[in-house]
Amino acid sequence: MNTPTFTQKTPNDLLDDVRSKLQVKNDAALSRAFEVAPPVISKIRHGKLLVGASLIIKIHELTGMTIAEIKLYLPNKDSK
């Protein structure tokens, strides 16, 4: 029996989806919406920084996405 292929969502996908929901053109505009410095977005995109709790809450407030929906984009703490 064939199992369906599951594509893991990533923090990059989260940023892209939020950018689309907020209808902002680029990461600089996204950083302004999040009220964070542009390097924060860059570090998340390059895997150098995890999406923190305060950013998760900000995404929830700006987009209406549930915390559970947002967590689907984040690496599981138990998997190493």
Stockholm file with secondary structure:
# STOCKHOLM 1.0

chainA/1-80         MNTPTFTQKTPNDLLDDVRSKLQVKNDAALSRAFEVAPPVISKIRHGKLLVGASLIIKIHELTGMTIAEIKLYLPNKDSK
#=GR chainA/1-80 SS CCCCCCCCCCHHHHHHHHHHHHTCSSHHHHHHHHTSCHHHHHHHHTTSSCCCHHHHHHHHHHHCCCHHHHHTTSCCTTCC
#=GC SS_cons        CCCCCCCCCCHHHHHHHHHHHHTCSSHHHHHHHHTSCHHHHHHHHTTSSCCCHHHHHHHHHHHCCCHHHHHTTSCCTTCC
//
